[in-house]
Amino acid sequence: MRMVDLIEKKRDGGELDEQEIRWMIRGYVDGEIPDYQMSAMLMAIYFQGMTKKETSVMTDAVTHSGDVVDLSSIRGVKVDKHSTGGVGDKTTLAIAPIVAACGVKVAKMSGRGLGHTGGTVDKMESIPGMRTDLNEEEFFSVVNRTGISVIGQSGNLTPADKKLYALRDVTATVNSIPLIAVSIMGKKLAAGNDAILLDVTTGSGAFMKTMEEAVALAKEMTAIGESAGKRTVALITDMDQPLGNTIGNILEVQEAVEILRGGGPKDLQEVCLALAADMLFLAGQGDMQTCRDKVHEVIRDGRALEKLVEMVEAQGGDSSYIRDTTKFPKAPYETDVLADRDGYIVHMNAQECGVASSMLGAGRETKESVIDMTAGIVLLKKTGDEVKKGDVLARLYTSQKERLEGASKRYQQAIEIGENRPEHRKEILARVEKEEVVYF
């Protein structure tokens, strides 16, 4: 078998068979296929696409390119959740404790942030003493004792995806729905959970900018999950403005705790409720209304918040910061971004808001960047809000004073003020299963 023949076949619109795909992935991971040939294949896939069978086989090959986690030693049903990314997305910190408090196991591996999107692991590490580098034995033990553990990805999971993603990043082939689906589902299937809920975001702060793209990706991923024997559902959620009222690590932990106390911004409340209820539904906890009622109950009686406290303590963190979030340090420098005219906020470029937060030190430009855990943005006005000239739109925080001016200008440019109030956009836009799309 020769790689050049496979490249030619895909370039001309042919379908790769299972043997060819598995040989290609194995050869690339082993170093037998050079980057320049795999780059050519990725570009051919970018233009020609992949069939459902090709995508399913390639996902399986990526899943089994390294270790596959066996969660059978964890008692009960295990449900995973994955978001395709966004700005201000702290949902895992809220919904994982909610779901665990309802008796469903959450054994989750999360990532770090890069660029304008934040990472769950970074947010968790803003809690003093919190460990996210548990080994497999520790990870299983914490889940069996508390029902919940969220850690960083470790070990030799999906080495093929790591190599392929790095190559896609420098060859302008990232934005390919089949390749995105292979990347996400390869990791999710290797993580070993019984069911998977996908949060596919769409809008200015999301990878999928349009509803059509988001639904196409959701369909692709749910089909892959179901073909692998995992119950898989996707929710399409709005990311045309930042989610909630905070961007930045400590600020987002504090807001997630607000949700667990029954407060927090309405948009974040609604997304967390929908995601948590659907995770319970996938775990067989009843019909959707029953699951929504259970979510409300564990928030109302405090069990959800106590579950977060349990996880933090089990992973070495100081839970007093969860019980009293005012203990978190506050950035020494701040500035306000003011409205420059009267009107309504008609649009927020969520990606640019995220970039502004990164400029303050809340995100990383490279994998080696050191994050300022206190840096970030508190949003005081959002899309649809009426503003007067001089009103505070947002408050920016950082540990480095010289970062304020540039970040403030970037945020100001991300906000569009117009004369008419825009139409309200729903938080949950659609629910996608393998054979069905329901729009809300």
N, C-alpha and C positions, 0 to 999 in steps of 0.2 A: 504494500500500500504506500502511495506517495502523497505527501501533503499538496504538492502542486496540482495533482489531479483532482483532489477534493476542492481546492480553491476554484479551479476552472469549472467544476460541476456546479458549485453554488453560484459563482459569478454569472453563469448562463441560465440560472433559474431552476436548476435541478434540486432534487430532494436527497439529502444525505441519509444513508441508512444507519441503523443502530450500531452496527459494527464499526462503520467509519467514524461516527461521532465519538464512541468510547475510545477508539484508537487515538483520535486526535487529542482529546482531553488528557488522556494518560500520557501521551507523548509530550505534550506541552508542559505538564507538571514535572515530568522527569527530565526536562531540558533537551529532549531529542528534537523537538520542533522549535525553531528559532522565532524570536519576536517578530521579525519582518514577515514571515509567512503567516503567523497567527494574525498580525495586523491586517494583512490582505484578506484573510477569511472574515474577520470582523467587519471590514468595509463591505465585503460581498453580502454578508448577512444584513448589514444596515440598509443596503439598497434593495435586496431581494426578499428580505423577511425570512421567516421560518414557518413550517407547518406545525400544527399542534403536536404531531408525533415527534418531530425534530426537537421542539422546545421541551417536551416531556422527557425525552431520552437525554438531552443535554443537561437538563436539571438534575436528573438522577446521576449522571456521570460526575457532575460537579459536587453533588451531595456526598458521593462515595469516593471523592478524590483524597479524602483524609479521614479523620475520626468521625464517627457518628455516635452521638450521645445516646446511651441506653438508660432511659428513665424508669425502667420497670421496677427498680428498687424503691421508687417513691410511690407510696400508697395513694390510690384514688385517681381520678381523671385529671390530666394536666392540660391546661389550655394556654396557648401562647397568643401574643398580640404583636403586630408589627405595623409601624407607621412608615409611610414613604417619605416623611420628613416635612419640616415646616419651621415656622418662627413662633416661639412662645409655647411650643408643644411639650407640656409637662404632664400629659395624660397618664403615662405609665406610673408615675409617682402617686397618682390618686387611684387609678382603677385597679392596679395590682393588689393593694391592701383591701379594697372593696370586695373584689372577687374572692380573695383568700378568706375574708371574714364570713363569706357565704358558704364556705366549706369546699371550694374548688381550689386545687393546687395550682400555684403559679411558680414555675421554675423557668425563669427568663434570663436570657443572655442579651445584653444591650450593647450599643456602640457608643463611641465618643463623637463629639461634634467636629465638623470641619467646614470652614467657610461660614455661610450665614445661618446654617442650621445648628441647633444645640444638641448635645448628646446626653442621654439619660445618665450614663456613668459619670460624666463630669458633674452633673447636678448632685448626684448622690455623694460624690467625694467632697462636696462643699460642707457636708455634715462632719464635724470633727471626729476623727478616729474611724470613720466608715470605711470598711474594706470591700472592694469589688473584685478582688483577685483571688477568690476562694478556689481551692482545688476541687476536684470532682467529689471527693469524699465529704469535704466540708459543705459543699453546695447541696448535696443530697441530704445531709444531716439537718441543715437549716430548714429545708423545705419540709422534711418529715416532722420536725419539731414545731414549726411555726406556720406551715402551709404556704410560705412565700419566701423566695430569694431572688434578687435581681443582681446579676454580676456582669462583668465585662466578658467579652468573647475571649476564650483562652484555648490552649492546646493547638492541635493540628486540624482545626475545623476548616473545611472547604478551601484548601490551598489553591485549588484551581480558580476559585472566584477571586482570591486576592491578586493572583497574577493577571487574570483577565481584566479585572477592574482597573488596575494600574495602567494596563495597555489601552483600554478604552478611553481612559482619562486623557491620554496624550495623542490619541488618533482621531478625536472628534467622533467617536462612535458610542458615546454614553447614551444618547437619546434614541435608543432603539427598544421598542416595547418587548420583543422577545428576549433581548439580552438583559433588560432590566428584570423581567420576570424570572429568568434563569438565575440571576444573581441573588435576588431576594429569596426566592423559594428554595434555592440550593442551601442557603444558610438556615432557613426555617425548618426544612426537613431534616437537616443534620442535627438540629437541636433536640429532636426526639419527642416532641409533645404529641398528644392525642388529637387535638383540634387546633385550628389556627384562625384567628380573626385578623383581617387586614384592614388597616386604616389608610385608605388611598386618598391623599389630600389633593385638592385642585385649586388653582388660583395663582395670584402673583407671587406668593411665597412658597409655592409647591413646585415639585419637579414636573408634574403634569399640569400645564397651564390651562388646558381646556377640559370641559366636562367629557367631551368625546374621547380624548386621550386617556383620562382617568378611568372611564368605563372600560375601554379596550384593555388597559393594563389589568384592571380588576378581573375581567373575564379570563384573561390569560392565566393569571395566578391562581384563581379559584379552580380552574380546570386542571392545572398541574397538581394542586394539593389533593383534589378529589381522586385523580388518577393514581396518586401515591397512597391512597387509602386513608387520607386524613380529612376529617370534616372541615371544610374551608369556606368561609364567607368573607365578603369585603363590604365595608361601608365607605361611601364616597363622602368626605367631609370638606367643609369650606376652609381654604387657607388663602383667601384673597385679602385678608388682613391678619395681623398677629393674633394668635389664640390666647384669650385671657387678657389681663392688663399688665403683664410683666414679661420682659425678655432679659435673660441673664440668670446665672446659676443659683445663687442664694435667693434672689428675688422669686424665682420660679418654685423653689422648694417651699418657701413661705406661702405662695399662692396655692400650691397643691395641698398643703395642710389646711388652708382655709376651706377648700372643697370638702375635705374629710370632716371638717367641723360643721358642714351644712351651709357654708357661705360661699364667697368667691363670685367671680363674674358670671353672668347668665350664660354667655356663649360657652365658656369652659365647663360649666355645670352640665349643659345639655349634651355636649360631646362626651363627657365622662360617663354620664348616665347611659347614653346609647351604647357606648363601647362595652361598659361593664355588664349591662343587661344582655348584650349579644354573646359575650363570653360565657355567661351563665347558661344561656339558651343552648349554646354549642355543647356545654357540659351536661345537658340533660336535666337542668334544674327546674323545668316547667315551661309553660308557654311564655311569650314575650312579656305580657302584662305581669305575670307572676314574678318574672325575673326583675322587672323594673321595680316592683314593690319590694323585693328583697334588697335591692340596692338602696332604696330610700330608708329601709328599716335599719340596716347596719350603719348607715351614716347617722341616723337620728339617735340610735342608742349608744353611739360611741365605739362600737366594735371595729369599725373600719380604721379609725385613727389609732386605736390600740394595736391593730395588726401592723401598722407601719412602725409603731414604737417597738414591737416585738422583733421585726426584721432588722431594724437599725441596731438594736442591742445584740442580736445574734451575730451580726456582722461587725461587731466591735465599735459601733458608733455611739456617740453620746446622745441618748434619747431626750435629754433635758432640752435640747435645741428644738425638738419636735413639739414637746409639751409647751414650750415658751419660745416662739420663733423670734422674739425681740432680742434673744441672746446672740443671734447671728451678728457678726461685725457689719458695720455700715461703711460704705466707701467714704473717704475723707473729702472728696470733691464732688460737687454737683452743679448742674445748671439747668435752667428751664428753657424749653423751646416754646416760643410764643406765636400765636396766630397773627398773621400780618394783614388780615382783613376780616370783615364780617362775612358770615355765610354758614354753609354746612360742609362738613367733611364728606366729600363725594367719593373719594377713593384713597386707600392707603396702599402703597407698594410694599407689601410685606417683606419681600426679599431685601429691599433697600433699608427697611427698618432693622432687619437682621444684620445687614452689613454695618449699619451705624452702631449697633450693639457690639459687634466684633471690633470696630475701631476704638471702642472704649476699653477693650481688653477682655470682653466676655467670651469671645470666640478665638479660634486659632486659625492663622493663615496657613501654617504648615503643621504637620504632625508633631513637630518638636516644640511648637509654641507653648509658652506657659500661660495658663488662663488666670485672669484676675477674677476670683470668685465673687467679689463684691460689686463688680462692674455690671452695668445693665441699664435698662430703661423701664420706667413706670409710665404706662400710657394713661393719661387722664381724659383724653377725648379720642373717640373712635368713629369709624364710618357711620354716618347718619346723625351724628351729634351736631347741634347748633353751636357756633362759636362767635365770639365778639373779638374784634381786634385787641390784642394784648392778653387774651386768655391763654392759660398754660395748656399746651397740647400734650406735653410729656416732660418728665424730669429724668435727666441723664446722670448716671453715677459712674465714677472711676477712681482708681488709686493714683492715676497719673494725670495731673492737671492739664498738661499740654495736649491730651487727647480730646478734651472737651470741644474745642472750636470746630475741628474737622467733622467730628461725629454729629455735632449739633446742626451743621450745614447739611450734612447728608440726610439726617432725619427730616429736616424742614423740606428738602426737595422731594421726599417720599410722600408728603401729604398734599392732597389736592383739595382745595376749598372752592366750592361753587355756590351758586345762588339758590339752587333747589335741593331739597332733601332727597337723597337717592332711595330707591326701593329697597326694602329690607331683604337680605339674602339669608336663606336658611342655613343652619349649621350642618344638618345632615341632609345631603342632597339625593342619595340613592343607596340601595342595598343590593348587592350583586351576589348571586349564587351561580353555580356552574351553568345552569340552563335558564336563569331568570334574572331580569333587572327590574327592580321596583323603584320608581322615582317618587320623591316626596315633594 
